[in-house]
Amino acid sequence: PPPSAPRQLTGGFWLPQASSTNAENIDATFYFITYLGYFFFALILALLVIFVVKYRQRGREIHPGGPTHHTALEVTWTIIPLLLSIVIFYIVFKGFLNASTPPLNSYQIDVTAQQWSWSFKYPNGVQSDDLYIPADRPVKLVMRSEDVLHSLFVPDFRVKKDVVPGRYTTLWFNAPEPTGKDSKKAHHLFCTEYCGKDHSNMNRLVYV
């Protein structure tokens, strides 16, 4: 089917520009876990201050009294983290399955990593050093390494996968907003597994 109208995606305070359709769920999961951590950090810190003041030792009492056991409280602080862990596991595992299952109509590009370059081969046989993908269509990367362990990472798409010698690995994404051939609008692609002295030269651009 022809591409639909480009959808403007945004990033956030902690994350770079979001430029793929699966970035929304990944960002939502990230912020859910982050703000959950903020909430409990503030709660524990506040309770710590309250308890320090309330149960501080007064006078010269050598053996001050205080609570030693509270079954309901211990059950509560066991059950609540357990339920939150189950919710987080469900959200993350659902997202993982989605990120690991390319749609059937995906545009396949074969990727070869080697010290210290990337090679992208398209269905028509053309190869390039930078990555060129169609807008608003699922793209599946089938990746292999010719030498050592590499890892392909496109921050704006929220995708990252190791490229392992002796096996094929895959990832997929859908980038709805075209960049044209403007390098200033292109997305950055990195190798995020140290692979030798010129590892930092494995930076490429992604044009949509």
C-alpha positions as CSV (number, residue, x, y, z in Angstrom):
1,P,0.0,0.0,0.0
2,P,1.2,3.6,-0.6
3,P,2.7,5.4,2.5
4,S,0.2,7.3,4.6
5,A,0.7,10.9,5.6
6,P,3.8,11.3,7.7
7,R,3.2,11.3,11.5
8,Q,5.3,13.7,13.5
9,L,6.8,11.9,16.5
10,T,8.5,13.5,19.4
11,G,11.0,12.5,22.1
12,G,11.1,13.5,25.7
13,F,13.2,15.2,28.3
14,W,15.4,12.1,28.9
15,L,15.3,10.6,25.4
16,P,16.3,11.7,21.9
17,Q,13.8,12.3,19.1
18,A,11.4,9.5,18.6
19,S,11.2,8.6,15.0
20,S,9.7,5.1,14.7
21,T,6.2,3.7,15.5
22,N,7.5,1.4,18.2
23,A,9.2,4.2,20.0
24,E,6.0,5.3,21.7
25,N,5.5,2.1,23.6
26,I,9.2,1.9,24.6
27,D,9.2,5.5,25.8
28,A,6.0,5.0,27.8
29,T,7.6,2.0,29.5
30,F,10.7,3.9,30.2
31,Y,8.9,6.8,31.8
32,F,6.5,4.5,33.7
33,I,9.5,2.8,35.4
34,T,11.4,6.1,35.9
35,Y,8.5,7.9,37.5
36,L,7.7,4.9,39.6
37,G,11.2,5.0,40.9
38,Y,10.9,8.8,41.6
39,F,7.7,8.1,43.6
40,F,9.2,5.5,45.8
41,F,12.4,7.4,46.3
42,A,10.4,10.4,47.5
43,L,8.2,8.2,49.7
44,I,11.0,6.4,51.3
45,L,13.0,9.6,51.9
46,A,10.0,11.3,53.4
47,L,9.3,8.3,55.7
48,L,12.9,8.2,56.7
49,V,12.9,11.8,57.8
50,I,9.6,11.3,59.6
51,F,10.8,8.2,61.4
52,V,14.1,9.8,62.4
53,V,12.3,12.6,64.0
54,K,9.4,10.6,65.6
55,Y,11.5,7.8,66.9
56,R,14.6,9.7,67.9
57,Q,16.1,8.9,71.3
58,R,15.0,11.4,74.0
59,G,17.0,12.0,77.1
60,R,19.4,9.4,78.4
61,E,17.3,6.3,77.9
62,I,19.6,3.4,77.3
63,H,17.2,0.9,75.9
64,P,14.5,2.9,74.1
65,G,11.3,1.0,73.2
66,G,9.9,0.8,69.6
67,P,8.0,-1.5,67.3
68,T,9.6,-4.8,66.6
69,H,7.1,-6.6,64.3
70,H,4.1,-5.7,62.2
71,T,2.7,-8.5,60.1
72,A,0.3,-6.3,58.1
73,L,3.0,-3.9,57.2
74,E,5.4,-6.6,56.1
75,V,2.8,-8.3,54.0
76,T,2.0,-4.9,52.4
77,W,5.5,-4.1,51.4
78,T,5.9,-7.6,50.0
79,I,2.6,-7.7,48.0
80,I,2.8,-4.2,46.5
81,P,6.4,-4.7,45.0
82,L,5.3,-8.1,43.7
83,L,2.3,-6.7,41.9
84,L,4.3,-3.9,40.5
85,S,7.0,-6.4,39.3
86,I,4.3,-8.4,37.5
87,V,2.9,-5.3,35.8
88,I,6.4,-4.2,34.7
89,F,7.2,-7.7,33.4
90,Y,3.9,-7.9,31.4
91,I,4.5,-4.5,29.8
92,V,8.1,-5.1,29.0
93,F,7.5,-8.7,27.7
94,K,4.7,-7.5,25.5
95,G,6.9,-4.8,24.0
96,F,9.7,-7.3,23.6
97,L,7.5,-9.7,21.6
98,N,6.3,-6.8,19.4
99,A,9.9,-5.6,18.8
100,S,11.0,-9.2,18.0
101,T,8.2,-10.0,15.4
102,P,8.5,-8.2,12.1
103,P,5.3,-7.7,10.1
104,L,4.9,-10.1,7.1
105,N,5.2,-7.2,4.6
106,S,8.5,-5.9,5.9
107,Y,11.1,-4.5,3.5
108,Q,14.1,-6.7,4.1
109,I,17.7,-5.3,4.1
110,D,20.7,-7.5,4.6
111,V,23.3,-6.0,6.9
112,T,27.0,-7.1,7.1
113,A,29.2,-5.7,9.9
114,Q,32.9,-6.0,9.9
115,Q,35.9,-4.1,11.4
116,W,35.1,-1.3,11.0
117,S,32.3,-0.7,8.6
118,W,28.6,-1.5,7.8
119,S,27.3,-2.8,4.4
120,F,23.6,-2.6,3.6
121,K,22.3,-4.7,0.7
122,Y,18.8,-4.0,-0.7
123,P,16.3,-6.4,-2.5
124,N,17.4,-5.0,-5.9
125,G,21.1,-5.9,-5.2
126,V,22.3,-2.4,-4.6
127,Q,24.6,-1.9,-1.6
128,S,25.5,1.2,0.4
129,D,27.5,2.3,3.4
130,D,24.7,4.5,4.9
131,L,21.2,3.0,5.4
132,Y,18.3,4.1,3.1
133,I,14.8,2.9,4.1
134,P,11.3,3.6,2.8
135,A,9.1,5.9,4.8
136,D,6.1,4.5,6.8
137,R,6.8,0.9,5.9
138,P,8.1,-1.9,8.2
139,V,11.8,-2.5,7.6
140,K,13.5,-5.8,8.7
141,L,17.2,-5.9,9.1
142,V,18.9,-9.3,8.7
143,M,22.3,-8.9,10.2
144,R,25.5,-10.9,10.3
145,S,29.1,-10.3,11.3
146,E,32.2,-11.2,9.3
147,D,34.6,-11.1,12.2
148,V,33.9,-10.1,15.8
149,L,30.8,-9.1,17.9
150,H,29.1,-5.8,16.8
151,S,25.9,-4.2,17.8
152,L,23.6,-2.0,15.6
153,F,21.9,0.8,17.4
154,V,19.6,3.6,16.1
155,P,18.7,5.8,19.1
156,D,15.9,7.7,17.3
157,F,14.2,4.4,16.4
158,R,14.7,2.8,19.8
159,V,16.2,-0.3,18.3
160,K,19.4,-2.1,19.2
161,K,20.6,-5.7,18.5
162,D,23.9,-7.5,18.7
163,V,25.4,-8.7,15.4
164,V,27.0,-12.0,16.3
165,P,29.6,-14.0,14.3
166,G,28.3,-17.3,13.0
167,R,24.6,-16.5,13.2
168,Y,21.9,-14.2,11.9
169,T,20.1,-11.7,14.1
170,T,17.1,-9.5,13.1
171,L,15.4,-6.3,14.1
172,W,12.6,-4.2,12.6
173,F,11.2,-0.7,12.8
174,N,8.8,1.6,10.9
175,A,9.9,5.2,10.4
176,P,6.9,7.3,9.3
177,E,8.6,10.7,8.7
178,P,10.8,11.1,5.6
179,T,14.2,12.8,5.9
180,G,14.9,13.1,2.3
181,K,18.6,13.2,1.4
182,D,19.3,16.0,4.0
183,S,22.1,14.7,6.2
184,K,21.0,17.2,8.9
185,K,17.6,15.4,9.2
186,A,19.1,11.9,8.9
187,H,19.2,9.6,11.9
188,H,22.4,8.3,13.4
189,L,23.4,4.6,13.5
190,F,26.1,3.4,15.8
191,C,28.0,0.2,16.7
192,T,27.6,-0.1,20.5
193,E,29.8,-3.1,21.1
194,Y,33.5,-2.4,21.3
195,C,35.1,-4.2,18.3
196,G,38.6,-2.9,18.0
197,K,40.7,0.3,17.6
198,D,38.5,1.9,15.0
199,H,35.2,1.0,16.7
200,S,34.2,4.7,16.8
201,N,34.4,4.9,12.9
202,M,31.3,2.6,12.6
203,N,28.9,5.6,12.8
204,R,26.5,5.9,9.8
205,L,23.4,7.9,8.8
206,V,19.9,6.6,8.2
207,Y,17.9,8.3,5.4
208,V,14.1,7.7,5.3
